[in-house]
Amino acid sequence: MKLHNFPELTLVREKIGAKLSDFDGSFEFDSIDKILETEGIEITSFEDLDFPEDGTIEYQGRKILVYIRDQYETFFPNKFHVARCDTIDEKIGQQRFNVRYVLSKKTTGEFDVNKVRTNRTTRALEIVEELENVALPICKFCLRKLNYKDYGNASRAVQREIFNKFDLDEFFSFYKIQSVPTPKYTSGNAPLNKYSDEFDKISKSLREARNWTCENLECRINLKDAPRFLHVHHKDFDKTNNSLQNLQVLCIECHLKRGGHTHMASNPDYLKFLQYKQKLNDT
């Protein structure tokens, strides 16, 4: 790419001894995904964020988390957010934040943060320590908002386990399972209540995300070695409604007990499951 010749600029260049170099007109920019997976993107409001029906947080079509970069030492460490929980709701109405929020897709759970405090004399904010790769905990309000792994219905012991074992890689993999919200039909145009074409794929992904374990807290049987006995139940009994809030992973026995599924008692798999379950109990 040839640049126009400007005599004044030429004189300055020659005076400072700068050399000419060819420019091909191309630039290299880091992609948004790369930035989100490394240093993150700082925001001053939530105007650019989307909050889809599944309760998560999105930025330009990407599932993301939000955390505070400058964290007061008296409250350190602050939790990161993956949902529109009560804490995020409070911030949405604010014109600007009094803290620096950062968007990220890092799956390590470790982030660069500044530990800060208010100077007692000047009242100005000052950095106490710049920290790299600090492990931050997940917000419990977010877990409850999403009812992640049935967190809202779990016992305190199970809730602690879900909290302590929360894995961002698993979370983002799970919430890649997206389906278009089911439209509200009239009695004249309602489709047949049958499984959608993509349900098999959704079912497999969801069961895998749930570690092949029945979500009934009184059961919790792991069927990784016998996945045929693990089902995905539609809570509202609408087989076309594949929103995550409407799906629950259940073993065939717990699925049968959900009502409207008595026909499963005659399914050969049900008897085989009971025999399989008995063998597990005997070992």
C-alpha positions as CSV (number, residue, x, y, z in Angstrom):
1,M,0.0,0.0,0.0
2,K,1.5,3.3,-1.1
3,L,1.1,6.4,1.1
4,H,0.9,9.9,-0.2
5,N,4.1,11.9,0.1
6,F,3.9,14.7,2.7
7,P,7.1,16.9,2.6
8,E,6.7,18.1,6.2
9,L,6.4,14.5,7.5
10,T,9.4,13.5,5.4
11,L,11.5,16.2,6.9
12,V,10.5,15.1,10.4
13,R,11.2,11.4,9.6
14,E,14.7,12.2,8.2
15,K,15.5,14.4,11.2
16,I,14.8,11.7,13.7
17,G,16.3,9.0,11.5
18,A,13.2,6.9,11.1
19,K,13.1,4.3,8.3
20,L,10.3,3.8,5.9
21,S,8.5,0.4,5.9
22,D,5.9,-1.1,3.6
23,F,2.3,-1.5,4.9
24,D,0.1,-4.1,3.3
25,G,-3.1,-2.6,4.8
26,S,-3.8,-5.6,7.1
27,F,-4.3,-5.6,10.8
28,E,-4.3,-8.5,13.3
29,F,-6.9,-8.4,16.1
30,D,-7.6,-10.8,18.9
31,S,-11.0,-12.4,18.5
32,I,-13.6,-11.7,21.2
33,D,-13.5,-15.4,22.2
34,K,-9.7,-15.2,22.7
35,I,-10.0,-12.1,24.9
36,L,-12.8,-13.5,26.9
37,E,-10.8,-16.7,27.5
38,T,-7.7,-14.7,28.7
39,E,-7.7,-11.2,30.2
40,G,-11.5,-10.6,29.8
41,I,-13.5,-7.6,28.8
42,E,-14.1,-4.8,31.4
43,I,-17.6,-3.2,31.4
44,T,-19.1,-0.2,33.1
45,S,-22.8,-1.2,32.8
46,F,-24.8,-4.3,31.8
47,E,-26.4,-2.6,28.8
48,D,-24.4,-4.8,26.4
49,L,-25.4,-8.1,28.1
50,D,-28.3,-10.4,27.4
51,F,-30.2,-12.5,29.9
52,P,-31.8,-15.3,28.0
53,E,-34.7,-17.5,29.2
54,D,-32.4,-20.1,30.7
55,G,-31.2,-17.6,33.4
56,T,-27.6,-17.4,32.3
57,I,-25.6,-14.3,31.1
58,E,-24.6,-13.8,27.5
59,Y,-22.4,-11.3,25.6
60,Q,-22.7,-11.2,21.8
61,G,-24.2,-14.6,21.8
62,R,-21.6,-16.2,24.1
63,K,-22.2,-17.6,27.5
64,I,-20.0,-15.7,30.0
65,L,-19.3,-15.2,33.7
66,V,-18.9,-11.9,35.5
67,Y,-16.5,-11.0,38.3
68,I,-15.2,-7.9,40.1
69,R,-11.6,-7.0,39.3
70,D,-10.9,-4.5,42.1
71,Q,-11.9,-6.3,45.3
72,Y,-11.9,-4.7,48.7
73,E,-9.5,-6.6,51.0
74,T,-12.2,-6.8,53.8
75,F,-14.5,-8.8,51.4
76,F,-11.9,-10.7,49.6
77,P,-12.4,-12.9,47.6
78,N,-15.6,-11.9,45.9
79,K,-17.6,-14.5,44.1
80,F,-18.1,-14.7,40.3
81,H,-21.6,-14.8,38.7
82,V,-23.0,-17.0,35.9
83,A,-26.6,-16.0,36.2
84,R,-29.0,-13.1,36.7
85,C,-29.1,-13.6,40.4
86,D,-30.4,-11.2,43.0
87,T,-26.9,-9.5,43.2
88,I,-26.8,-8.9,39.5
89,D,-30.4,-7.7,39.5
90,E,-29.5,-5.0,41.9
91,K,-26.7,-3.8,39.6
92,I,-28.8,-3.8,36.4
93,G,-30.7,-0.6,37.3
94,Q,-27.5,1.3,38.0
95,Q,-26.2,3.8,35.4
96,R,-22.6,3.0,36.3
97,F,-20.8,0.7,38.7
98,N,-18.7,1.7,41.6
99,V,-16.6,-1.4,40.9
100,R,-15.0,-2.8,37.8
101,Y,-16.8,-5.8,36.4
102,V,-15.1,-8.1,33.9
103,L,-16.6,-10.5,31.5
104,S,-14.8,-13.8,31.1
105,K,-15.0,-17.3,29.6
106,K,-12.0,-18.7,31.5
107,T,-12.8,-22.2,32.7
108,T,-10.0,-22.5,35.3
109,G,-11.9,-20.5,37.9
110,E,-8.8,-18.4,38.4
111,F,-8.7,-14.7,37.6
112,D,-6.5,-11.6,37.8
113,V,-7.7,-9.3,40.5
114,N,-6.6,-6.3,42.5
115,K,-6.9,-6.3,46.2
116,V,-7.9,-2.7,47.1
117,R,-8.8,-0.5,50.1
118,T,-9.9,3.1,50.7
119,N,-7.1,5.4,51.9
120,R,-8.2,6.8,55.3
121,T,-6.7,10.2,54.6
122,T,-7.5,10.9,51.0
123,R,-10.5,8.6,50.8
124,A,-9.1,7.5,47.4
125,L,-9.1,3.9,46.3
126,E,-5.6,2.4,46.4
127,I,-4.3,-1.0,45.2
128,V,-2.9,-3.1,48.1
129,E,-1.8,-6.0,45.9
130,E,-2.1,-7.1,42.3
131,L,-2.8,-10.8,42.1
132,E,-2.8,-13.2,39.2
133,N,-4.7,-16.5,38.8
134,V,-6.7,-16.1,42.0
135,A,-9.3,-18.9,42.6
136,L,-12.7,-17.3,43.1
137,P,-15.8,-19.1,44.3
138,I,-19.1,-19.4,42.4
139,C,-22.0,-17.3,43.7
140,K,-24.5,-19.4,45.6
141,F,-27.4,-17.1,44.5
142,C,-26.5,-18.0,40.9
143,L,-26.6,-21.8,41.7
144,R,-30.0,-21.3,43.3
145,K,-31.3,-19.0,40.5
146,L,-30.4,-21.7,37.8
147,N,-31.3,-24.6,40.2
148,Y,-28.0,-26.0,38.9
149,K,-27.9,-29.7,39.5
150,D,-31.1,-29.3,41.5
151,Y,-29.3,-27.1,44.0
152,G,-32.4,-25.4,45.2
153,N,-34.1,-28.7,46.3
154,A,-30.9,-30.3,47.6
155,S,-30.0,-30.8,51.3
156,R,-27.3,-28.6,52.8
157,A,-24.8,-31.4,52.5
158,V,-25.5,-31.8,48.8
159,Q,-25.5,-28.1,48.2
160,R,-22.0,-27.8,49.8
161,E,-20.9,-30.6,47.4
162,I,-22.3,-28.9,44.4
163,F,-20.7,-25.6,45.5
164,N,-17.3,-27.1,46.3
165,K,-17.1,-29.2,43.1
166,F,-18.5,-26.5,40.7
167,D,-16.6,-26.7,37.5
168,L,-16.8,-24.0,34.8
169,D,-15.8,-26.3,32.0
170,E,-18.7,-28.5,32.9
171,F,-21.0,-25.5,33.3
172,F,-20.2,-24.0,29.9
173,S,-20.5,-27.4,28.2
174,F,-23.9,-28.0,29.9
175,Y,-25.2,-24.6,28.8
176,K,-24.2,-25.1,25.2
177,I,-27.4,-27.2,25.2
178,Q,-29.8,-24.6,24.0
179,S,-33.2,-24.9,22.4
180,V,-35.5,-22.2,21.0
181,P,-38.2,-21.3,23.6
182,T,-41.4,-23.2,22.9
183,P,-44.1,-20.9,21.4
184,K,-47.5,-20.8,23.0
185,Y,-49.9,-22.6,20.6
186,T,-53.7,-22.4,20.4
187,S,-55.9,-25.4,20.4
188,G,-56.2,-25.0,16.6
189,N,-52.5,-25.1,15.7
190,A,-50.9,-27.1,18.5
191,P,-48.4,-29.7,17.2
192,L,-48.5,-33.4,18.2
193,N,-46.9,-33.9,21.7
194,K,-44.0,-35.9,20.4
195,Y,-40.2,-35.6,20.9
196,S,-38.4,-33.1,18.8
197,D,-35.8,-34.3,16.2
198,E,-32.9,-33.0,18.3
199,F,-34.1,-34.5,21.6
200,D,-31.8,-37.5,21.4
201,K,-28.8,-35.2,21.2
202,I,-30.1,-33.0,24.0
203,S,-30.9,-36.0,26.2
204,K,-27.4,-37.5,25.8
205,S,-25.7,-34.1,26.4
206,L,-27.8,-33.5,29.5
207,R,-27.3,-36.9,31.0
208,E,-23.5,-36.6,30.4
209,A,-23.5,-33.1,32.0
210,R,-25.3,-34.6,35.1
211,N,-22.6,-37.3,35.3
212,W,-25.1,-40.0,34.4
213,T,-26.7,-39.7,37.8
214,C,-30.4,-39.6,38.7
215,E,-31.4,-36.2,40.0
216,N,-33.9,-37.5,42.5
217,L,-32.1,-36.8,45.8
218,E,-33.6,-39.9,47.4
219,C,-32.1,-42.0,44.6
220,R,-28.9,-40.5,43.1
221,I,-28.0,-43.8,41.4
222,N,-25.1,-43.5,38.9
223,L,-25.9,-45.2,35.6
224,K,-22.7,-44.4,33.6
225,D,-22.3,-48.1,33.0
226,A,-26.0,-48.6,32.1
227,P,-27.1,-45.3,30.4
228,R,-30.1,-47.0,28.8
229,F,-31.8,-46.9,32.2
230,L,-31.3,-43.1,32.6
231,H,-34.0,-41.0,31.1
232,V,-34.7,-37.2,30.6
233,H,-38.1,-36.2,32.0
234,H,-40.2,-33.3,30.8
235,K,-41.5,-31.7,34.0
236,D,-44.6,-30.1,32.2
237,F,-45.1,-33.3,30.2
238,D,-44.8,-31.3,27.0
239,K,-42.3,-33.3,24.9
240,T,-41.6,-30.3,22.6
241,N,-40.5,-28.1,25.5
242,N,-36.8,-28.7,25.7
243,S,-35.9,-25.7,27.9
244,L,-33.3,-26.7,30.5
245,Q,-35.6,-25.7,33.3
246,N,-38.2,-28.2,32.1
247,L,-35.8,-31.2,31.9
248,Q,-34.8,-33.5,34.7
249,V,-32.5,-36.5,34.5
250,L,-34.1,-39.5,36.2
251,C,-33.6,-43.3,36.3
252,I,-36.4,-45.3,34.7
253,E,-37.9,-46.1,38.2
254,C,-38.0,-42.5,39.3
255,H,-39.3,-41.5,35.9
256,L,-42.2,-43.9,36.2
257,K,-43.1,-42.4,39.6
258,R,-43.4,-38.9,38.2
259,G,-47.0,-39.6,37.1
260,G,-48.4,-40.1,33.6
261,H,-45.8,-42.8,33.0
262,T,-47.4,-45.9,34.3
263,H,-46.9,-47.5,30.9
264,M,-43.2,-47.8,31.7
265,A,-44.0,-50.6,34.2
266,S,-44.5,-52.9,31.1
267,N,-41.3,-51.7,29.5
268,P,-38.8,-54.6,29.5
269,D,-36.1,-52.1,30.4
270,Y,-37.9,-51.5,33.7
271,L,-37.6,-55.1,34.9
272,K,-34.0,-55.2,33.7
273,F,-33.3,-52.1,35.7
274,L,-34.7,-53.5,38.8
275,Q,-32.5,-56.6,38.4
276,Y,-29.5,-54.3,37.7
277,K,-30.2,-52.2,40.8
278,Q,-30.5,-55.4,42.9
279,K,-27.1,-56.6,41.8
280,L,-25.6,-53.2,42.7
281,N,-27.1,-53.4,46.2
282,D,-25.8,-57.0,46.6
283,T,-22.2,-56.0,45.8
